Amino acid sequence: MHTFFVVLLVIVSIALIAVVLLQSGKSAGLSGAISGGAESLFGKQKARGIDLILHRITVVLSVLFFLLALAVTYFKI
């Protein structure tokens, strides 16, 4: 059981890394850090298309990663 959860954890980890690297950056240097935060906080535009899908996949994979890490620790021999 422990081996199964470890293998699943490695697969989810690699998938999470790939999905995070596929996402586009939200800021463009220092100027994006200063003005980009206000735009994303108060802006009317929501994420559309591939960015929204990648965000949702990231959330699901991160929850799976957390649960699998707990399961690996629980079933450790």
Backbone bond lengths (Angstrom), bond angles and torsions (degrees), N, CA, C in turn:
res aa  C-N    CA-C-N  psi(-1)  N-CA   C-N-CA  omega(-1)  CA-C   N-CA-C  phi
1 M - - - 1.443 - - 1.538 110.73 -
2 H 1.322 114.85 -40.68 1.464 120.02 179.65 1.527 110.87 -62.00
3 T 1.327 116.58 -43.62 1.467 121.12 -179.59 1.519 111.55 -62.98
4 F 1.319 117.02 -40.07 1.465 121.70 178.50 1.527 110.98 -60.33
5 F 1.335 116.45 -45.58 1.460 120.21 -179.39 1.529 111.87 -68.95
6 V 1.328 117.22 -33.71 1.465 119.99 177.82 1.528 110.39 -67.36
7 V 1.328 116.87 -43.37 1.472 120.39 178.11 1.522 110.25 -63.05
8 L 1.325 117.17 -43.07 1.468 121.07 177.78 1.521 110.88 -63.22
9 L 1.321 117.39 -39.06 1.463 121.65 179.11 1.524 111.15 -64.38
10 V 1.323 117.48 -39.63 1.469 120.82 178.45 1.529 110.38 -66.11
11 I 1.328 117.14 -41.68 1.468 120.51 179.54 1.519 110.85 -64.70
12 V 1.328 117.28 -44.65 1.464 121.17 179.25 1.524 110.29 -65.38
13 S 1.329 117.70 -37.52 1.468 121.51 178.82 1.524 111.13 -62.37
14 I 1.320 116.58 -46.28 1.466 120.42 179.78 1.531 110.58 -64.94
15 A 1.325 116.89 -40.91 1.467 120.42 178.24 1.528 110.98 -64.95
16 L 1.323 117.13 -39.76 1.466 120.73 179.12 1.522 111.18 -64.92
17 I 1.314 117.01 -41.87 1.467 120.68 177.53 1.530 110.21 -62.21
18 A 1.332 116.85 -44.06 1.467 120.33 -179.05 1.522 111.65 -64.37
19 V 1.337 117.49 -41.95 1.466 120.20 -178.31 1.524 110.68 -68.28
20 V 1.322 117.58 -38.74 1.466 120.11 178.44 1.528 110.34 -65.47
21 L 1.324 117.30 -40.09 1.460 119.79 179.21 1.526 112.73 -69.90
22 L 1.320 118.19 -24.45 1.460 121.14 178.96 1.522 113.31 -77.74
23 Q 1.314 117.34 -19.14 1.464 120.12 -177.86 1.511 110.80 -71.75
24 S 1.331 114.99 147.81 1.459 119.66 179.19 1.523 109.88 -80.73
25 G 1.317 115.59 152.77 1.459 120.89 179.60 1.511 111.10 -70.34
26 K 1.325 116.95 147.75 1.462 120.96 -178.38 1.519 112.57 -94.80
27 S 1.321 118.40 -16.34 1.460 119.86 -178.86 1.517 109.79 -129.32
28 A 1.324 114.70 160.42 1.457 120.10 179.48 1.525 108.87 -120.16
29 G 1.306 116.80 75.00 1.453 120.87 178.83 1.519 112.46 77.87
30 L 1.336 115.85 -153.52 1.460 121.36 -176.19 1.521 111.41 -69.72
31 S 1.319 118.00 -38.09 1.458 119.89 -179.88 1.527 110.99 -66.43
32 G 1.321 117.01 -33.87 1.459 119.86 176.48 1.509 112.06 -70.69
33 A 1.326 116.08 -30.54 1.468 119.37 179.05 1.516 111.22 -71.08
34 I 1.326 116.82 -32.48 1.465 120.07 -178.86 1.525 111.08 -80.47
35 S 1.314 117.56 -50.19 1.465 119.60 -175.96 1.523 113.04 -95.96
36 G 1.321 117.78 -22.30 1.464 120.07 -176.12 1.506 113.51 -69.37
37 G 1.324 118.12 -31.61 1.450 121.09 179.27 1.507 112.02 -64.79
38 A 1.334 116.85 -41.04 1.460 120.59 179.11 1.523 110.37 -68.95
39 E 1.307 116.73 -36.11 1.459 119.91 178.86 1.515 111.55 -64.36
40 S 1.311 116.39 -44.33 1.465 118.76 -177.71 1.525 111.11 -74.47
41 L 1.337 117.46 -27.86 1.453 120.32 179.97 1.518 111.64 -77.68
42 F 1.318 116.87 -44.81 1.459 120.50 -175.41 1.522 113.82 -105.71
43 G 1.332 117.37 -1.45 1.458 120.39 -177.62 1.517 112.70 -71.88
44 K 1.311 115.54 153.06 1.465 121.17 -179.45 1.520 112.30 -85.81
45 Q 1.332 117.24 -17.99 1.452 119.98 -174.71 1.516 110.84 -82.17
46 K 1.301 115.51 130.03 1.458 121.98 176.84 1.525 108.49 -98.31
47 A 1.317 115.06 162.28 1.463 119.47 177.04 1.525 109.29 -67.41
48 R 1.291 116.86 134.79 1.460 122.06 -178.33 1.522 109.59 -126.34
49 G 1.302 114.44 156.44 1.451 120.75 170.83 1.505 114.49 68.32
50 I 1.322 114.66 -130.88 1.451 121.48 -172.59 1.525 111.95 -67.80
51 D 1.341 117.27 -31.91 1.470 119.53 178.45 1.520 111.46 -64.89
52 L 1.309 117.21 -39.56 1.464 121.08 178.25 1.526 111.04 -67.04
53 I 1.315 116.64 -42.04 1.467 120.82 179.04 1.523 110.56 -64.36
54 L 1.336 117.03 -44.22 1.465 120.32 179.04 1.521 111.77 -65.38
55 H 1.318 117.19 -34.76 1.466 120.37 177.45 1.526 110.94 -65.19
56 R 1.314 116.13 -44.73 1.471 119.76 179.82 1.528 111.76 -66.23
57 I 1.329 117.07 -39.48 1.461 120.68 177.54 1.525 110.07 -64.33
58 T 1.341 116.96 -38.21 1.456 120.88 178.13 1.524 111.54 -62.93
59 V 1.320 116.38 -41.81 1.466 119.98 179.00 1.525 110.54 -63.98
60 V 1.323 117.15 -45.37 1.469 120.82 -179.42 1.533 110.86 -63.79
61 L 1.324 116.80 -44.76 1.460 120.05 -179.02 1.529 112.01 -67.24
62 S 1.326 117.02 -34.61 1.461 118.36 178.89 1.527 111.63 -69.93
63 V 1.330 117.71 -36.75 1.467 120.46 175.33 1.525 110.19 -66.38
64 L 1.333 117.18 -41.92 1.460 120.75 176.27 1.528 111.71 -61.68
65 F 1.324 116.59 -40.62 1.460 120.78 178.77 1.527 110.92 -61.32
66 F 1.319 116.49 -44.44 1.458 121.04 -179.96 1.524 111.20 -63.41
67 L 1.339 116.43 -46.18 1.462 120.08 -179.15 1.527 112.02 -66.50
68 L 1.323 116.84 -38.94 1.461 119.87 178.42 1.519 111.88 -68.84
69 A 1.324 116.97 -35.44 1.466 119.45 176.99 1.529 110.26 -64.26
70 L 1.320 116.59 -39.73 1.465 119.98 175.69 1.528 111.62 -65.84
71 A 1.322 116.78 -40.13 1.464 120.75 180.00 1.525 111.60 -66.25
72 V 1.339 116.75 -38.87 1.461 120.32 178.22 1.518 109.97 -63.49
73 T 1.322 116.72 -40.63 1.472 119.08 178.99 1.508 111.68 -69.29
74 Y 1.316 116.24 -36.28 1.471 119.72 -178.86 1.531 112.05 -69.15
75 F 1.338 117.26 -41.24 1.461 122.06 -176.71 1.524 113.09 -91.61
76 K 1.315 117.39 11.25 1.461 120.54 179.42 1.530 109.49 -64.73
77 I 1.301 115.19 138.45 1.468 120.72 -176.91 1.512 111.13 -76.11
